[in-house]
Amino acid sequence: MPTYEIAAFYRFARLPGFADLREPLAKLACSLGLKGIILLASEGINGTVAGTPEAMARFHPRLREIAGLPDIEHKTSFAEEMPFLRMKVRLKEEIVTIGDKSVDPLERVGTYVEPRDWNALISDPDVLVIDTRNDFEVRIGSFKGAIDPKTENFGDFPAYVRDRLDPARHKKVAMFCTGGIRCEKATSLMLREGFEEVYHLKGGVLRYLEEIPAAESLWQGACFVFDKRVAVGHGLTVEDFSLCHGCLSPLGPQDRQSPDYEEGVSCPYCATTLSEAQKASSRERHRQETLARRRGQSHLGPRMAEAIEEN
């Protein structure tokens, strides 16, 4: 049975005193032995944390009590190993960074679509399906027929909408992201830009993969997650992906067969961009990590995409 339970949650809400929540939430998480990250801003809360099932059962009611948000929902998955290195509670300008504070999901968002209804919506030829995630996420998996905006971070999305989309031509738009939070702001933005029918997948790709059987699914590939699991598939099972030390790109089996792949150093997406000095430094770090593992000692290890669906 998996040792660790992982909870992903967010809630947009007016939190003028959000800074005062940092210390009690950090103390709560640490007292329960949890690891992960929680972001706090005046617009709400966003987090992913992991711990034993017993600890997580105690965490959720206390989180809602401390935050004063009794309706925070969370999505649960499991892992054999702790997927995070440490516990962080951070104060931010936004809990998901689009770079435009006038975009307010508390005022207006698109129409939520349950996973069971998603296939029918995106199979409609009149619906434009947009993946709001970043380019490296789209590369390892997406819905059949979805458009890749080729954004490096979520802050690029407003420019994509204004430069490439047209309310007069794109009458129906369906959008999705990892856990649902980016679509809250993306649909709010598009409605403000004049798009009339805007839909988004409730609970994001993670909920879809959890609820929709593989035989009925229109999802192709794996879904990147912002922890040490790297990627999951149907049923939220962990897929065979690792992270490149040089650029943090998710790497599948084919990527690791490339002549440009060097474990702990570089991959096909960054091998030509790294200097020899950078590669030499990474080789030494990787050597030290390997020695530490052989001795049974802990090591900080390579840089991880230890974050949440923020960018």
HELIX and SHEET records of a PDB file:
HELIX    1   1 PHE A   18  LEU A   21  5                                   4    
HELIX    2   2 ARG A   22  SER A   31  1                                  10    
HELIX    3   3 PRO A   53  ALA A   67  1                                  15    
HELIX    4   4 PRO A  115  ILE A  122  1                                   8    
HELIX    5   5 ASP A  135  ILE A  140  1                                   6    
HELIX    6   6 PHE A  154  ASP A  156  5                                   3    
HELIX    7   7 PHE A  157  ARG A  164  1                                   8    
HELIX    8   8 ILE A  181  ARG A  192  1                                  12    
HELIX    9   9 GLY A  204  GLU A  211  1                                   8    
HELIX   10  10 ALA A  214  GLU A  216  5                                   3    
HELIX   11  11 HIS A  234  LEU A  236  5                                   3    
HELIX   12  12 PRO A  253  ARG A  256  1                                   4    
HELIX   13  13 GLU A  276  ARG A  294  1                                  19    
SHEET    1   A 5 GLU A  73  ALA A  79  0                                        
SHEET    2   A 5 TYR A   4  PHE A  12 -1                                        
SHEET    3   A 5 GLY A  44  GLY A  51 -1                                        
SHEET    4   A 5 LYS A  35  ALA A  41 -1                                        
SHEET    5   A 5 MET A  87  LEU A  91  1                                        
SHEET    1   B 4 THR A 111  VAL A 113  0                                        
SHEET    2   B 4 GLU A 197  LEU A 201  1                                        
SHEET    3   B 4 LYS A 172  PHE A 176  1                                        
SHEET    4   B 4 VAL A 127  ASP A 131  1                                        
SHEET    1   C 2 GLY A 141  PHE A 143  0                                        
SHEET    2   C 2 TRP A 219  GLY A 221 -1                                        
SHEET    1   D 2 CYS A 223  PHE A 224  0                                        
SHEET    2   D 2 ALA A 231  VAL A 232 -1                                        
SHEET    1   E 2 SER A 242  LEU A 243  0                                        
SHEET    2   E 2 PRO A 250  LEU A 251 -1                                        
END                                                                             
